[in-house]
Amino acid sequence: MRGKDVLTTLVGKESFDRENVGKEYKLLAEAIENPNSFIFLLDEVMQIEPKDEIRHALLRAQIEYLLNLSLDMENNQKRMYISKIIEKLLFGKNLLEEKEKKD
């Protein structure tokens, strides 16, 4: 992804103290940034507590990848897929897909 890195997108702030970011955000960033390694992080990801802040972080990532899809199609598609899978695993459904179905 060009521009913002994954952790910045997940946190939703351009300026923040990376040392004080919650471990779940760092884990999500690692899983999304390295989609082919996700299978090795699955158990840890499944332990993340499904809070609104986590869902919002995943939504930010999905929107970022949709907006920048043409810049790096293959990587952004993989990252989008992983962020959707994580959302479904933690929350049971994908919020953006549900909104699209209603429209």
Secondary structure by P-SEA (a helix, b strand, c coil): cccccaaaaaacccccccccccaaaaaaaaaaacccccccaaaaaaaccccaaaaaaaaaaaaaaaaaccccaaaaaaaaaaaaaaaaaaccccaaaaaaaac
